[in-house]
C-alpha cells in the first residue's frame, strides 16, 4: 500500500523521473484489508490495486528481495543484483511475529499476504476446527470470517482480555462477550504450550482440537535488511526513525508505512502506526518532499485512523491516547452502539466508536482542530460531538 501510493503520488506531484517499485511478492500490488474478509471467504480472487502502472510510467520489479543498502554508493542490494537510486523510499512494511516453536509445523498459518489468505481458504471452506492464537485485531477479524464460514473457532489470548495492547481494560472488557455472541470460544490468561497433530495444548492444561492454527500475535517492522546501512532504527521496536518529513538519517532516503515511526508534535511522542490509513497518507508527504523539495514540502503529523469489522460490528478508532488521558463513555457499552473518547487537558485526543460512524467522523475533525469539549455534553450520547465543543 505505502509503496504503491508513494509511486502514484510522485506522478501526481509532477515527478518525471524513473520510478521503480520493487516488491518481494510475485503478485501485482494488492490491498490487504480484503484478505481477512472477501478473499479469505472466497468471495473475491484477489485485491489488486486498480492502478495502470504502465500508463503512469511506473516500473514494477516483482519477486525481487532486497538484501541490503549501500547508502554511500546510493545502491539497493537485492537477490538478483544492485539497483542504483537518486531517491529511495523504504516501504517494506511489517512482518508477522511467529509463535515460538511453531516454525515449520504443519497446519500453522499466518494471515498477512495474499498467499496466506489463499492457503487458508480451503480450511474455511471445509469448516475445520480452528484455533486462533491472539485476540487482537487480526485474530478477531479471522475468527469472524471463520465463524461465518461455519468453522468451530477457539481463540487463545495470553493477556487477560482481548485487545490488551490497544485498549484499556475497562473498554476491552465489554468486547469479550462478542466472541461468545458469534459462537467462538475465548480463552484468556493462558499461553500455547505445544502444537500437536490435531490439537493445541495450553499452559493451563487444556487441550483444544485443531485442524489448523492461525497465529495473529502482532507484527514487527521489516527492517532487518537495513543492518549496517547507516539508517537509524529504534532500539525499542526496530522501526526506521523517520523525522517529521519522513526522512531517514541517510540523505535522500525516506521511510513510510508500517516500517517507519515518526515524531508527532500533536501528541508529543513518536508514533509507529500499523494501519491502512497511515500507508495511504504518509506517501503524499514523501512524494511532496521529493518532488517539491524542502522549501515547499510537508510535515507529517496525522490523526491516526483505523477500522475493523468484527463479530457483526463496525469498530473505528481515531487519534492516539495515553494511559493518563481522561476517558469518557458515550452510550451503554453493553448495547450495539457506543463510543469512548479520551481528553487531555480537556481537549479531544482520541475516540473509539462501535457502530457510531457519526461520532467518528465528527470526532476526527475535532481532534485535528485540537477542540476542547464540555465533559457533560460529551458524555451524552444523544448530543452530537460537535455540539459539545466549548
C-alpha positions in Angstrom: 0.0 0.0 0.0 2.6 2.5 1.0 4.9 1.8 -1.9 2.2 1.9 -4.5 0.7 5.1 -3.1 4.2 6.8 -3.0 4.8 6.0 -6.6 1.3 7.2 -7.7 1.6 10.4 -5.6 5.0 11.2 -7.2 3.4 11.2 -10.6 0.5 13.3 -9.3 3.0 15.8 -7.8 4.7 16.1 -11.2 7.8 13.9 -10.8 9.0 13.0 -14.2 12.0 10.8 -13.4 12.1 7.0 -13.5 10.1 5.3 -10.7 10.8 1.6 -9.9 8.6 -0.2 -7.5 10.4 -3.3 -6.1 8.5 -6.0 -4.3 9.3 -9.4 -2.9 6.0 -10.9 -3.8 5.4 -12.1 -7.4 1.8 -10.8 -7.4 0.8 -7.4 -8.8 0.5 -5.0 -5.9 -2.7 -5.5 -3.8 -4.7 -4.1 -0.9 -4.6 -6.0 2.4 -7.9 -5.4 4.2 -9.9 -7.7 1.9 -7.5 -10.6 2.8 -9.3 -11.1 6.1 -12.7 -10.7 4.5 -13.7 -11.3 0.9 -10.6 -13.0 -0.3 -10.5 -15.3 2.7 -14.1 -16.3 2.3 -13.7 -17.0 -1.4 -15.9 -14.0 -2.4 -13.0 -12.4 -4.3 -10.0 -13.9 -6.1 -7.7 -11.0 -5.2 -7.5 -7.4 -4.3 -5.1 -5.9 -6.8 -4.9 -2.1 -6.9 -6.8 -0.5 -9.8 -3.7 1.3 -11.0 -2.4 1.5 -14.6 1.3 1.3 -13.7 2.3 1.3 -17.4 0.3 4.4 -18.2 1.9 6.2 -15.2 5.4 5.1 -16.2 5.9 3.1 -13.0 8.2 0.1 -13.5 7.2 -3.0 -11.4 10.1 -5.2 -10.3 8.3 -8.1 -8.6 9.5 -11.2 -7.0 12.8 -9.5 -6.0 14.1 -9.4 -2.5 16.1 -6.5 -1.0 19.0 -7.7 1.0 20.9 -4.5 1.9 21.5 -0.8 1.4 24.9 0.6 0.4 23.9 4.3 1.1 27.3 5.7 0.3 27.1 4.3 -3.2 23.3 5.0 -3.4 22.6 1.4 -4.3 20.0 -1.1 -3.0 21.3 -4.6 -2.9 18.9 -7.4 -4.0 18.9 -11.1 -4.5 19.4 -10.5 -8.3 21.9 -7.7 -8.2 22.2 -4.0 -7.2 19.7 -1.2 -8.1 21.1 2.4 -8.1 18.9 5.2 -6.9 18.7 9.0 -6.6 16.0 8.9 -4.0 15.0 5.8 -2.1 11.7 5.3 -0.3 11.7 2.4 2.2 8.2 0.9 2.4 8.9 -2.7 3.4 6.1 -2.8 5.9 5.9 -5.2 8.8 6.3 -9.0 9.2 4.3 -11.1 11.5 5.6 -12.3 14.9 5.9 -16.0 14.9 4.8 -18.3 17.8 7.8 -19.8 19.4 8.1 -23.4 18.5 5.7 -23.2 15.6 8.1 -22.5 12.8 7.8 -25.2 10.2 5.0 -27.0 12.0 2.4 -28.4 9.6 -1.0 -26.7 9.9 0.2 -23.4 11.4 -0.7 -20.4 9.4 -0.3 -16.6 9.4 -2.6 -14.1 7.7 -0.5 -11.3 6.2 -0.2 -11.9 2.5 -2.3 -13.0 -0.5 -0.6 -16.4 -0.4 -1.6 -16.7 3.3 -5.2 -16.0 2.6 -5.2 -18.4 -0.4 -3.8 -21.2 1.8 -6.5 -20.6 4.4 -9.5 -20.5 2.1 -9.8 -24.3 1.8 -9.7 -24.6 5.6 -12.7 -22.3 6.0 -14.4 -24.0 3.1 -14.1 -27.4 4.8 -15.4 -25.9 8.0 -12.5 -27.2 10.0 -11.8 -26.8 13.8 -9.6 -23.7 14.0 -7.6 -22.4 16.9 -6.6 -18.7 16.7 -3.7 -17.6 18.8 -4.1 -13.9 19.6 -7.2 -11.8 20.3 -6.0 -8.7 18.6 -7.5 -7.0 15.6 -6.3 -9.7 13.1 -7.4 -12.6 15.4 -10.9 -11.1 15.8 -11.3 -10.5 12.1 -10.2 -14.0 11.2 -12.4 -15.5 13.9 -15.3 -13.6 12.5 -14.7 -14.9 8.9 -14.1 -18.4 10.2 -17.4 -18.5 12.1 -19.2 -17.1 9.0 -17.8 -20.0 7.1 -19.1 -22.5 9.7 -15.9 -23.4 11.4 -15.6 -24.2 15.1 -13.3 -21.4 16.4 -11.4 -21.1 19.6 -9.3 -18.1 20.3 -6.4 -18.2 22.8 -5.0 -14.9 24.3 -2.1 -14.8 26.7 -3.3 -11.5 28.2 -6.4 -11.3 30.4 -8.6 -9.7 27.8 -8.9 -9.1 24.0 -7.0 -6.1 22.5 -4.9 -5.8 25.6 -2.2 -3.9 23.8 -4.5 -1.4 22.2 -7.3 -0.6 24.7 -7.6 -0.2 28.4 -9.1 -3.0 30.4 -12.4 -1.2 31.2 -13.0 -0.8 27.4 -11.8 -4.2 26.2 -13.9 -5.9 28.9 -17.0 -5.1 27.0 -15.7 -6.7 23.9 -15.1 -10.1 25.5 -18.7 -11.2 25.1 -18.5 -10.5 21.3 -16.7 -13.8 20.9 -19.5 -15.9 22.6 -22.2 -13.9 20.7 -20.5 -15.1 17.5 -20.2 -18.7 18.6 -16.5 -18.6 19.2 -14.8 -19.7 22.4 -12.3 -17.4 24.0 -9.5 -18.5 26.4 -7.7 -15.6 28.1 -4.8 -15.5 30.5 -3.1 -18.6 29.1 -0.4 -19.4 26.6 0.1 -22.1 24.0 2.4 -24.8 25.4 2.6 -27.0 22.4 1.1 -27.6 19.0 0.4 -31.3 18.4 -1.1 -33.1 15.5 -4.8 -32.2 15.5 -4.6 -30.3 18.8 -3.2 -27.4 20.7 -2.0 -27.8 24.3 -2.4 -24.8 26.6 -0.2 -23.9 29.6 -3.2 -24.3 31.9 -3.6 -28.0 30.9 -6.4 -27.5 28.4 -6.2 -29.4 25.1 -8.1 -27.9 22.1 -8.9 -29.8 18.9 -7.4 -28.0 15.9 -7.3 -28.9 12.2 -5.5 -25.6 11.7 -3.8 -23.0 13.9 -3.8 -19.3 12.8 -1.3 -17.1 14.6 -2.0 -13.4 15.0 0.2 -12.1 17.8 1.5 -8.9 16.2 3.9 -7.7 13.6 7.3 -6.0 13.6 8.8 -3.5 11.1 10.6 -5.4 8.3 13.9 -3.6 8.7 16.4 -6.4 9.3 17.8 -5.9 5.7 19.0 -2.4 6.8 21.7 -3.7 9.2 24.9 -1.8 8.6 23.3 0.7 6.2 23.5 3.8 8.4 19.7 4.1 8.5 19.0 4.6 12.2 16.5 2.2 13.7 14.6 2.4 17.0 16.2 0.3 19.7 12.7 -0.4 21.1 10.7 -1.6 18.1 13.3 -1.7 15.2 11.3 0.8 13.2 13.0 3.3 10.9 13.4 6.5 12.8 12.0 9.0 10.3 11.8 12.7 11.0 8.8 15.0 10.7 9.2 14.9 6.9 9.6 11.1 6.9 13.3 11.5 6.1 15.7 8.9 7.5 19.1 9.5 9.0 20.6 8.9 5.5 20.4 11.6 2.8 17.8 11.1 0.1 16.3 8.1 1.9 12.7 8.3 3.1 10.6 5.7 5.0 6.8 5.4 5.1 4.1 3.0 6.3 4.4 0.1 8.8 8.2 0.1 8.9 8.6 3.7 10.0 7.9 5.7 13.2 7.7 9.5 13.1 7.6 12.3 15.7 4.1 13.7 16.3 4.0 17.3 17.6 0.3 16.8 18.0 0.8 14.0 20.6 4.2 14.9 21.9 5.6 11.4 21.2 7.0 9.2 18.4 4.3 7.1 16.7 4.5 3.7 15.0 1.2 3.2 13.2 0.5 -0.2 11.7 -2.7 0.7 9.9 -4.0 1.2 6.4 -4.7 4.9 6.6 -1.1 5.6 7.6 0.1 3.8 4.5 -2.3 6.0 2.4 -1.5 9.4 4.0 2.3 9.2 4.5 3.1 8.6 0.8 1.6 12.0 -0.1 4.0 13.7 2.3 7.0 11.7 1.0 6.1 12.5 -2.6 5.7 16.2 -1.9 9.1 16.4 -0.2 10.8 14.6 -3.1 9.0 16.3 -5.9 8.9 19.9 -4.5 12.0 20.0 -2.2 12.1 21.0 1.4 11.0 24.6 0.8 7.6 23.5 -0.5 7.5 20.1 1.2 5.3 18.9 4.0 5.4 17.9 7.7 3.7 14.6 8.6 1.6 14.8 11.7 -1.7 13.0 11.0 -4.6 12.0 13.3 -4.2 8.2 13.1 -7.2 6.3 11.9 -8.2 2.6 11.9 -11.2 0.5 11.4 -12.1 -3.2 11.9 -15.1 -5.3 11.0 -15.6 -8.0 13.6 -18.5 -10.0 15.1 -21.1 -8.0 13.2 -19.8 -4.7 14.5 -18.0 -1.8 12.7 -15.2 -0.6 15.0 -13.4 2.7 14.3 -10.6 4.4 16.1 -9.1 7.9 15.5 -6.3 9.6 17.3 -3.9 8.4 20.0 -4.5 8.0 23.7 -2.2 7.6 26.6 -2.8 5.9 29.9 -3.1 9.2 31.8 -5.7 10.6 29.4 -9.3 11.1 30.7 -11.8 8.5 29.5 -15.4 9.4 28.9 -18.2 6.9 27.8 -20.8 7.9 25.2 -23.6 5.4 25.4 -24.0 2.0 27.1 -21.2 -0.4 26.1 -23.5 -3.4 26.5 -25.6 -2.1 23.7 -24.9 -2.4 19.9 -23.6 1.1 19.5 -21.4 3.2 21.8 -18.3 5.3 21.9 -15.4 6.2 24.1 -13.5 9.5 24.0 -10.2 10.5 25.5 -9.4 14.0 26.7 -6.1 15.5 27.5 -6.2 18.8 29.3 -9.9 19.0 28.2 -9.1 18.6 24.5 -10.2 15.6 22.5 -7.2 13.4 21.5 -8.8 10.0 20.6 -12.1 8.3 20.0 -13.3 4.7 19.7 -16.6 4.3 18.0 -18.6 1.0 17.9 -21.5 1.3 15.4 -21.4 5.1 15.7 -19.8 6.4 12.5 -21.1 9.9 13.0 -19.2 10.1 16.3 -16.0 9.1 14.4 -16.5 11.5 11.5 -17.1 14.5 13.8 -14.5 13.4 16.4 -11.8 13.0 13.8 -12.2 16.6 12.7 -12.4 17.9 16.3 -9.1 16.1 17.1 -7.5 17.7 14.1 -8.6 21.1 15.4 -7.5 20.3 19.0 -11.0 21.1 20.2 -11.8 21.4 23.9 -15.1 19.7 24.9 -17.7 20.2 27.6 -17.5 17.0 29.6 -21.1 16.8 30.5 -22.3 17.3 26.9 -19.6 14.9 25.5 -20.9 12.1 27.8 -24.4 12.5 26.5 -24.7 10.1 23.5 -27.8 11.9 22.2 -25.7 15.1 21.8 -23.6 15.3 18.6 -19.9 15.6 19.5 -19.6 18.8 17.5 -22.2 20.4 19.8 -20.0 19.6 22.8 -17.3 22.0 21.7 -16.5 24.8 24.2 
